[in-house]
Amino acid sequence: WYGARSGTGILDGWLVHDTDTAEVPGVEVARVPLIMSDPDATAAMVRAALDVAGVAL
């Protein structure tokens, strides 16, 4: 299930904590701080998610 949608999985991209080392073949993995400690940190995480999804602002 946690593989690329191009195979048998459901993922195209995945955000992981910046200290994580997760790699999923065929899935773009972005390492970012995931704790929404303040509005700026939350905005950075959202920007990373949009970037992984290929959404331009």
Z-matrix of the N, CA and C atoms (Angstrom, degrees):
N
C 1 1.444
C 2 1.526 1 111.31
N 3 1.318 2 116.64 1 -37.08
C 4 1.460 3 119.18 2 -176.79
C 5 1.512 4 110.13 3 -92.37
N 6 1.290 5 115.35 4 55.39
C 7 1.446 6 121.07 5 176.31
C 8 1.514 7 109.51 6 -128.12
N 9 1.309 8 114.58 7 -174.86
C 10 1.458 9 120.02 8 -179.18
C 11 1.520 10 111.15 9 -69.85
N 12 1.319 11 115.03 10 142.98
C 13 1.457 12 119.93 11 177.11
C 14 1.524 13 110.82 12 -63.97
N 15 1.334 14 116.57 13 -24.38
C 16 1.460 15 119.91 14 177.89
C 17 1.526 16 111.70 15 -68.03
N 18 1.329 17 116.28 16 -14.94
C 19 1.462 18 121.52 17 175.66
C 20 1.511 19 109.40 18 -108.23
N 21 1.325 20 115.82 19 -118.53
C 22 1.468 21 119.99 20 -179.69
C 23 1.522 22 112.26 21 -110.89
N 24 1.326 23 116.92 22 9.09
C 25 1.467 24 120.43 23 -176.28
C 26 1.512 25 113.47 24 -96.53
N 27 1.324 26 114.50 25 -168.74
C 28 1.464 27 120.75 26 -176.94
C 29 1.531 28 112.80 27 -123.65
N 30 1.328 29 118.09 28 7.51
C 31 1.463 30 120.45 29 -172.64
C 32 1.523 31 112.91 30 -111.65
N 33 1.331 32 116.36 31 143.15
C 34 1.456 33 122.83 32 167.94
C 35 1.527 34 109.64 33 -109.52
N 36 1.328 35 116.03 34 -31.64
C 37 1.451 36 121.97 35 -179.05
C 38 1.513 37 109.67 36 -151.14
N 39 1.328 38 115.38 37 160.15
C 40 1.451 39 120.12 38 -174.60
C 41 1.522 40 108.60 39 -151.77
N 42 1.320 41 116.92 40 129.84
C 43 1.461 42 121.38 41 173.23
C 44 1.516 43 108.21 42 -94.01
N 45 1.320 44 116.49 43 133.18
C 46 1.462 45 121.52 44 175.38
C 47 1.519 46 108.02 45 -128.52
N 48 1.325 47 116.14 46 157.73
C 49 1.466 48 120.65 47 178.69
C 50 1.518 49 109.29 48 -58.86
N 51 1.316 50 115.92 49 146.84
C 52 1.462 51 120.23 50 -174.31
C 53 1.520 52 114.41 51 -62.57
N 54 1.315 53 119.33 52 -11.99
C 55 1.467 54 120.64 53 175.70
C 56 1.525 55 112.15 54 -100.41
N 57 1.321 56 117.60 55 -0.54
C 58 1.465 57 121.58 56 -179.24
C 59 1.525 58 109.76 57 -81.04
N 60 1.307 59 115.86 58 158.70
C 61 1.464 60 120.54 59 -179.91
C 62 1.519 61 111.82 60 -122.24
N 63 1.316 62 117.62 61 23.69
C 64 1.463 63 121.23 62 -176.74
C 65 1.521 64 111.33 63 -62.69
N 66 1.310 65 115.56 64 137.17
C 67 1.455 66 123.16 65 172.89
C 68 1.517 67 106.97 66 -134.40
N 69 1.305 68 116.48 67 133.59
C 70 1.456 69 121.86 68 177.36
C 71 1.523 70 106.54 69 -127.62
N 72 1.330 71 118.43 70 116.47
C 73 1.461 72 120.18 71 -178.92
C 74 1.533 73 111.61 72 -54.68
N 75 1.334 74 116.03 73 129.22
C 76 1.453 75 121.18 74 178.17
C 77 1.515 76 115.15 75 82.77
N 78 1.333 77 117.28 76 -0.09
C 79 1.463 78 121.60 77 -178.81
C 80 1.523 79 108.51 78 -118.35
N 81 1.327 80 116.54 79 129.98
C 82 1.459 81 119.63 80 175.87
C 83 1.521 82 108.91 81 -73.68
N 84 1.322 83 116.14 82 122.51
C 85 1.462 84 121.58 83 -179.46
C 86 1.526 85 108.16 84 -110.20
N 87 1.322 86 116.85 85 124.81
C 88 1.460 87 122.00 86 177.84
C 89 1.521 88 108.76 87 -112.80
N 90 1.337 89 115.69 88 128.55
C 91 1.464 90 121.00 89 178.73
C 92 1.525 91 108.82 90 -95.93
N 93 1.321 92 115.67 91 116.71
C 94 1.467 93 121.54 92 -178.59
C 95 1.524 94 108.98 93 -144.74
N 96 1.336 95 117.93 94 155.89
C 97 1.464 96 119.15 95 171.74
C 98 1.534 97 108.72 96 -62.67
N 99 1.312 98 117.66 97 128.74
C 100 1.461 99 121.37 98 -175.53
C 101 1.521 100 114.02 99 -103.51
N 102 1.322 101 117.32 100 -3.16
C 103 1.461 102 119.76 101 179.71
C 104 1.525 103 108.42 102 -86.40
N 105 1.325 104 115.52 103 121.93
C 106 1.466 105 121.06 104 -178.73
C 107 1.527 106 108.95 105 -84.69
N 108 1.331 107 115.07 106 72.80
C 109 1.460 108 121.26 107 -173.75
C 110 1.526 109 113.39 108 -79.05
N 111 1.317 110 116.56 109 -20.62
C 112 1.460 111 120.95 110 178.59
C 113 1.530 112 107.95 111 -162.12
N 114 1.328 113 117.99 112 170.84
C 115 1.467 114 119.81 113 -177.75
C 116 1.531 115 113.97 114 -58.17
N 117 1.330 116 117.71 115 -37.15
C 118 1.463 117 119.77 116 -179.88
C 119 1.527 118 111.57 117 -66.55
N 120 1.328 119 117.18 118 -42.01
C 121 1.466 120 120.85 119 178.40
C 122 1.524 121 110.42 120 -64.74
N 123 1.314 122 116.34 121 -40.03
C 124 1.462 123 120.77 122 178.38
C 125 1.523 124 110.37 123 -64.51
N 126 1.318 125 117.10 124 -44.12
C 127 1.462 126 121.26 125 179.49
C 128 1.524 127 111.14 126 -62.84
N 129 1.326 128 117.65 127 -39.41
C 130 1.463 129 120.99 128 178.46
C 131 1.522 130 110.80 129 -63.45
N 132 1.324 131 117.04 130 -40.42
C 133 1.458 132 120.66 131 178.72
C 134 1.530 133 110.28 132 -65.80
N 135 1.313 134 117.08 133 -42.05
C 136 1.468 135 120.81 134 178.97
C 137 1.525 136 110.31 135 -64.55
N 138 1.337 137 117.14 136 -42.21
C 139 1.468 138 119.99 137 177.39
C 140 1.520 139 110.88 138 -60.10
N 141 1.331 140 117.27 139 -41.58
C 142 1.467 141 120.66 140 178.36
C 143 1.523 142 110.87 141 -63.17
N 144 1.319 143 117.31 142 -41.46
C 145 1.468 144 120.68 143 179.07
C 146 1.524 145 110.58 144 -64.00
N 147 1.326 146 116.99 145 -43.33
C 148 1.460 147 120.13 146 178.71
C 149 1.522 148 111.04 147 -65.06
N 150 1.323 149 116.93 148 -37.72
C 151 1.463 150 121.23 149 177.80
C 152 1.526 151 110.42 150 -62.81
N 153 1.323 152 117.10 151 -46.31
C 154 1.467 153 121.29 152 178.37
C 155 1.529 154 110.17 153 -61.00
N 156 1.326 155 116.57 154 -36.27
C 157 1.467 156 121.17 155 -179.30
C 158 1.527 157 112.53 156 -78.68
N 159 1.333 158 116.70 157 -8.16
C 160 1.458 159 120.04 158 179.86
C 161 1.511 160 114.10 159 79.65
N 162 1.324 161 116.39 160 23.18
C 163 1.463 162 121.49 161 179.77
C 164 1.526 163 108.26 162 -95.37
N 165 1.329 164 116.00 163 121.59
C 166 1.460 165 120.47 164 178.84
C 167 1.521 166 109.70 165 -92.82
N 168 1.320 167 115.80 166 139.08
C 169 1.471 168 120.67 167 177.05
C 170 1.509 169 110.14 168 -98.69
